[in-house]
């Protein structure tokens, strides 16, 4: 039935197009070669070009006003975050300027020089000076961006062992995350997926004989003490995953067979972030949407949605299979005291094994 | 490299041998027919690819809502009309594969390289008509295999078009990594063979079969881009083939090139010592040049169409060639910018940031040269010209955000978000598609001897142009908000709830943009039979293809091949009555050829 309907609709569309074409043809019967642009076409399309320029500007303004309040451009929660944000803002401003000017020139010329019969174009094939200008200007601008960008990159990716970073392993599998803290000795026990023993609850494949591993702590929530440099070591047991922590401007793939790393220092606790006016506004807005949606759901006899409360998140950002879209872990940033108290409640590895 | 004088052509290409239906329309060795075959196969694949995007866009806008269309098309993959997450990933994967390889590589480059290389350089046909025929039929075969893979029991390949192992290597990791992935790899291997045969043919033809007087610096920019594209293809496609073969070995013969230390579904696999990062390197060694394989021919077509319709020479012909060469060279040393967060040494990230951002320079030169070509022109707003202008616009908009993505420090946070999706769709998806449409509107008379309806062309362009920006511009913003790509639905993240309405807007634009392509398809197919008969040189162009008769003949020109006396951009040259001087017109007495 649906197939039949679809076919009928398609046929109607084709008939409609055919009718349109007939009307166009009748209107232009006198013109010699009707399918080449006439002065009238040039004029109409010239005006449309200007209209389209306004459309592009319009959609830019609307996008910035409606969605420009981006969590990724402000409210970063790590020490290196503002560095990335500054570079991002500089790049965006630059792009915005170039985009506005070049699009204007393109569409304005398309409008201004629309063809007329009998007019002749300017024979203008070359100008070394002009071309030198628009080679050198991008060279200078890009040289600046490259130097700034590389400085930022090196300072983010370089791990300074003098800072005594706390070592935490992020362990990925289809479709969840596990964290392993290195414990008192701040050294992770050796591990390999070949050592996984589900019956003994050794789910991460930690070498039971390695003394470093005995005090490791395995958790399903990621707690971080504020202000302490953290060095994440990433591992995956099955396919590629990517540990994406957008609020901290951090991302690194988790690759089976190798250990990758990324370090940062969290600077804002979850509680502090929740107090920020921008975050409160965003959360209130999201909750409005959720209340609306809940009404619909209840009317259909389904469960309403929970209230949203702000939390830092770890997301999987590399396609990993069926439930890739729901592979997440909550991150809690808290004071050192709160962190220590939480840590005390956790079991260390040697006590978590089932004998 | 002197031009080639075709002495034996008359006997070879006379009218004495009879053509049957099969040799003329199916196993044709004539480059013009092969071009049309590429175009029509590419169009069919394009319809499939675009239709898939419409379906997953609907899922994204109205997540997990029952839809009669899903029920009808997806069958068991949409129980009660709700799209399953497996098929969502498969649709995304196959959409990417089809659009990048089957439409924008074979459909675009295959069509126009075949049509224009012999006609614009003044050759009777490709260097090897037979190889050319095999190239098309391998492409056809690979298309068939790809389409068949959509119907296998466990589902088509679903690991993303980049098919990173281990996801793509292990059938237990994902249903689509079973037979579906095997067929995907087989299809791509055949495709690469087809592409290499085509490319070698293009290179040899351009170097050896130019007519008398057609020096390299008199070539239209179209030929330059096809030539360089073929060179990039020959350099990079074999690397993808090796990656595909190694992956097949890992999948079927137990080797460990890309796999190591895997524990999945309760058991440890035997793989030891391989690395998925190696696959990423091999894949992107093709994958990045591939975007230039897609965009360069579009640039060539646009340059040619802009000059013709502006009635002006292309501005900075030599700078254009230099920038093509620069882009081609840089394209092979930037692949690592797809891998900043792959776990490779951060020092490599620095190197690739440097080389990547350099590409902005030749790209900027090209953009400014196109804009200057319009300046003080006499712009003929044919549909092809509109698409050419649209190309420059989307190329700029999409290209600029490359400055962010190519910067390793910034990539950390927008990597694999919708920001990337928006960027590459504008800069190489939409732009290349515009280039292709521009080419089709412009050379349709050459291909089919009839004209496309211009008013339908205008509607096609303007609606498509609005929808393209409507879809991809807001997408940058949901990406900057941190929304990852390849998520079946975002409803599990309340954090992104305020972006749901953006997704609805994007989808509505996408559906309108997709639907308007029906107008184009109608125009294309009905004009083959009912279009207005084309004059020999409808756009008053200078290049050689318009000196060939409208009715296709084997060998392209009756009698001798025209000789060439000037470059291909003598538009509005002072001292001439007409505003164009074809390349086969000798210089007037005292006239100087432009020292371009």
Contacts between the chains, C-beta under 8 A, distances in Angstrom:
chain1	res1	chain2	res2	distance
A	2	B	68	5.2
A	2	B	69	7.8
A	2	B	71	7.8
A	2	B	72	5.1
A	3	B	72	6.3
A	6	B	72	7.8
A	10	B	518	7.8
A	13	B	518	6.0
A	14	B	518	7.8
A	14	B	522	5.9
A	17	B	456	7.1
A	17	B	518	7.6
A	17	B	519	5.8
A	17	B	522	4.9
A	17	B	523	8.0
A	18	B	522	7.7
A	18	B	526	7.7
A	20	B	455	7.7
A	20	B	456	7.5
A	21	B	453	5.7
A	21	B	455	7.4
A	21	B	456	6.5
A	24	B	453	7.2
A	24	B	455	4.4
A	33	B	451	7.6
A	33	B	532	7.2
A	33	B	535	6.3
A	33	B	538	6.7
A	34	B	454	7.6
A	34	B	532	6.4
A	35	B	451	3.6
A	35	B	452	6.8
A	35	B	453	6.5
A	35	B	454	4.9
A	35	B	531	7.7
A	35	B	532	5.3
A	35	B	538	7.5
A	36	B	380	7.6
A	36	B	382	6.5
A	36	B	451	7.8
A	36	B	454	7.3
A	36	B	538	5.8
A	36	B	539	7.2
A	37	B	380	5.0
A	37	B	381	4.9
A	37	B	382	4.6
A	37	B	385	7.6
A	37	B	454	6.6
A	41	B	381	5.4
A	41	B	382	7.9
A	41	B	454	7.0
A	41	B	458	7.5
A	42	B	379	6.5
A	42	B	380	6.6
A	42	B	381	4.6
A	44	B	381	7.9
A	45	B	381	3.8
A	45	B	386	6.4
A	45	B	458	6.9
A	46	B	379	7.4
A	46	B	381	6.7
A	48	B	462	6.3
A	49	B	389	7.1
A	52	B	462	7.6
A	52	B	465	6.4
A	52	B	466	7.6
A	55	B	466	6.5
A	55	B	469	7.0
A	56	B	393	7.5
A	56	B	397	7.8
A	56	B	469	6.2
A	59	B	469	5.7
A	59	B	470	7.0
A	59	B	473	5.1
A	59	B	474	7.6
A	60	B	473	7.1
A	63	B	473	6.0
A	63	B	474	5.4
A	63	B	476	7.5
A	63	B	477	5.4
A	67	B	474	6.8
A	67	B	477	4.0
A	67	B	478	7.3
A	67	B	481	7.2
A	67	B	499	7.6
A	67	B	502	6.3
A	68	B	477	7.0
A	70	B	477	6.9
A	70	B	480	4.8
A	70	B	481	5.5
A	71	B	481	5.9
A	71	B	482	6.4
A	72	B	413	6.1
A	72	B	414	7.5
A	72	B	480	5.0
A	72	B	481	6.2
A	72	B	482	5.5
A	73	B	480	6.8
A	83	B	409	7.5
A	84	B	409	5.9
A	84	B	410	6.4
A	84	B	412	6.8
A	84	B	413	6.1
A	87	B	407	7.1
A	87	B	409	6.0
A	87	B	410	6.0
A	88	B	404	6.9
A	88	B	410	5.6
A	88	B	413	7.8
A	91	B	403	5.7
A	91	B	404	5.2
A	91	B	407	6.9
A	91	B	410	6.6
A	92	B	404	7.5
A	94	B	403	7.4
A	95	B	400	4.4
A	95	B	401	6.6
A	95	B	403	6.4
A	95	B	404	7.4
A	98	B	396	7.8
A	98	B	400	6.0
A	99	B	396	6.6
A	99	B	397	6.2
A	99	B	400	5.7
A	102	B	367	6.5
A	102	B	368	7.9
A	102	B	371	6.8
A	102	B	396	5.2
A	103	B	393	6.2
A	103	B	396	6.6
A	103	B	397	7.4
A	105	B	371	5.1
A	106	B	370	7.9
A	106	B	371	5.3
A	106	B	374	7.2
A	106	B	389	6.6
A	106	B	392	5.7
A	106	B	393	5.9
A	106	B	396	7.5
A	107	B	389	7.6
A	107	B	393	7.4
A	109	B	371	6.5
A	109	B	374	4.0
A	109	B	375	5.5
A	109	B	377	7.7
A	110	B	374	6.1
A	110	B	379	6.3
A	110	B	389	5.4
A	113	B	310	7.5
A	113	B	374	6.2
A	113	B	375	7.0
A	113	B	376	6.1
A	113	B	377	4.8
A	113	B	378	6.8
A	113	B	379	5.1
A	114	B	379	5.2
A	114	B	381	6.5
A	115	B	311	7.3
A	115	B	377	7.8
A	115	B	378	4.5
A	115	B	379	4.8
A	115	B	380	4.7
A	115	B	381	7.0
A	116	B	378	7.0
A	119	B	378	4.8
A	120	B	311	7.4
A	120	B	378	6.5
A	120	B	572	5.1
A	120	B	579	5.7
A	121	B	310	6.2
A	121	B	311	4.2
A	121	B	312	4.4
A	121	B	376	6.4
A	121	B	377	4.6
A	121	B	378	4.3
A	121	B	571	6.6
A	121	B	572	4.2
A	121	B	579	6.8
A	122	B	312	6.7
A	122	B	375	7.8
A	122	B	376	4.0
A	122	B	377	7.5
A	122	B	572	7.1
A	123	B	312	7.1
A	123	B	313	6.7
A	123	B	571	7.5
A	123	B	572	5.1
A	123	B	573	5.4
A	123	B	574	5.7
A	124	B	312	6.6
A	124	B	313	7.3
A	124	B	315	6.7
A	124	B	372	7.7
A	124	B	375	7.4
A	124	B	376	6.7
A	125	B	313	4.2
A	125	B	314	7.8
A	125	B	315	6.7
A	125	B	316	7.8
A	125	B	317	6.7
A	125	B	569	6.9
A	125	B	594	5.8
A	125	B	596	5.6
A	126	B	315	7.3
A	126	B	316	6.0
A	126	B	317	7.4
A	126	B	318	7.6
A	126	B	594	8.0
A	126	B	596	5.9
A	127	B	315	7.8
A	127	B	316	7.7
A	130	B	368	8.0
A	130	B	372	7.1
A	131	B	316	5.4
A	131	B	319	5.1
A	131	B	365	6.8
A	131	B	368	7.9
A	131	B	369	7.5
A	134	B	364	6.3
A	134	B	365	6.3
A	134	B	368	4.4
A	135	B	361	6.5
A	135	B	364	7.7
A	135	B	365	5.7
A	138	B	360	6.0
A	138	B	361	5.0
A	138	B	364	4.4
A	138	B	365	7.9
A	139	B	361	5.9
A	142	B	357	5.1
A	142	B	358	7.1
A	142	B	360	5.6
A	142	B	361	6.6
A	142	B	403	7.8
A	145	B	357	6.4
A	145	B	403	6.6
A	145	B	407	6.8
A	146	B	353	6.7
A	146	B	354	5.8
A	146	B	357	5.2
A	149	B	353	5.9
A	149	B	357	7.6
A	149	B	407	4.2
A	149	B	408	6.8
A	149	B	409	5.2
A	149	B	410	7.1
A	150	B	350	5.3
A	150	B	353	6.2
A	150	B	354	7.2
A	150	B	408	7.8
A	150	B	409	7.8
A	152	B	409	3.9
A	153	B	346	7.0
A	153	B	349	6.2
A	153	B	350	6.2
A	153	B	353	6.7
A	153	B	407	7.8
A	153	B	408	4.5
A	153	B	409	4.2
A	154	B	346	7.4
A	154	B	350	6.7
A	156	B	409	6.2
A	156	B	412	7.1
A	157	B	346	3.7
A	157	B	349	7.1
A	158	B	346	7.6
A	173	B	263	8.0
A	174	B	173	6.9
A	174	B	264	7.5
A	192	B	261	6.2
A	193	B	261	5.0
A	193	B	262	6.7
A	193	B	263	3.8
A	193	B	268	6.1
A	194	B	261	6.9
A	194	B	263	7.7
A	194	B	268	5.3
A	196	B	263	5.3
A	196	B	268	7.0
A	198	B	266	6.8
A	205	B	263	7.1
A	234	B	343	7.7
A	237	B	261	7.9
A	237	B	262	7.0
A	237	B	263	4.5
A	237	B	264	7.3
A	238	B	166	6.6
A	238	B	170	7.6
A	238	B	173	6.3
A	238	B	262	5.9
A	238	B	263	6.6
A	238	B	264	4.4
A	239	B	164	8.0
A	239	B	165	8.0
A	239	B	166	4.7
A	239	B	167	4.1
A	239	B	170	7.2
A	239	B	173	5.3
A	239	B	264	7.9
A	240	B	164	5.4
A	240	B	166	7.1
A	240	B	167	6.5
A	240	B	276	5.8
A	242	B	341	6.7
A	242	B	415	7.8
A	242	B	416	6.6
A	244	B	416	7.6
A	244	B	482	7.9
A	244	B	484	6.6
A	246	B	413	6.3
A	246	B	482	3.7
A	249	B	412	6.1
A	249	B	413	4.8
A	250	B	412	6.8
A	250	B	413	7.8
A	251	B	341	4.9
A	251	B	412	5.1
A	251	B	413	6.6
A	251	B	415	5.8
A	252	B	341	5.3
A	252	B	343	6.7
A	253	B	341	5.6
A	253	B	342	5.1
A	253	B	343	5.2
A	255	B	275	7.4
A	255	B	276	5.6
A	255	B	277	6.3
A	255	B	342	7.4
A	255	B	343	5.0
A	256	B	166	5.9
A	256	B	259	7.3
A	256	B	260	6.3
A	256	B	261	5.7
A	256	B	262	5.3
A	256	B	276	6.8
A	257	B	259	7.3
A	257	B	260	3.0
A	257	B	261	4.5
A	257	B	262	7.6
A	257	B	273	7.7
A	257	B	274	6.8
A	257	B	275	6.1
A	257	B	276	7.4
A	258	B	260	7.6
A	258	B	275	6.5
A	258	B	277	7.4
A	258	B	343	6.3
A	260	B	343	3.6
A	282	B	498	7.0
A	285	B	498	5.6
A	286	B	494	6.0
A	286	B	495	7.6
A	286	B	497	4.6
A	286	B	498	5.3
A	289	B	497	5.1
A	289	B	498	6.2
A	289	B	500	7.1
A	290	B	494	6.7
A	290	B	497	6.2
A	305	B	494	7.7
A	306	B	494	7.8
A	308	B	494	3.9
A	308	B	495	7.7
A	308	B	497	7.1
A	313	B	493	7.3
A	313	B	495	6.5
A	315	B	484	6.0
A	315	B	493	7.5
A	316	B	484	7.7
A	317	B	415	7.2
A	317	B	416	4.8
A	317	B	417	7.5
A	317	B	484	4.5
A	318	B	164	7.5
A	318	B	416	6.5
A	319	B	89	6.8
A	319	B	159	6.5
A	319	B	160	4.6
A	319	B	164	7.6
A	319	B	167	6.7
A	319	B	486	4.6
A	320	B	167	6.3
A	321	B	89	7.8
A	321	B	167	6.3
A	321	B	173	5.7
A	321	B	174	4.6
A	322	B	85	5.3
A	322	B	86	5.7
A	322	B	89	7.5
A	322	B	174	6.6
A	322	B	175	7.9
A	323	B	85	6.8
A	324	B	89	7.5
A	324	B	486	6.5
A	324	B	487	6.9
A	324	B	488	7.5
A	325	B	85	6.7
A	325	B	486	7.9
A	325	B	487	3.9
A	325	B	488	4.3
A	325	B	489	5.9
A	325	B	490	7.5
A	325	B	492	6.5
A	326	B	492	4.5
A	328	B	492	7.2
A	328	B	493	7.1
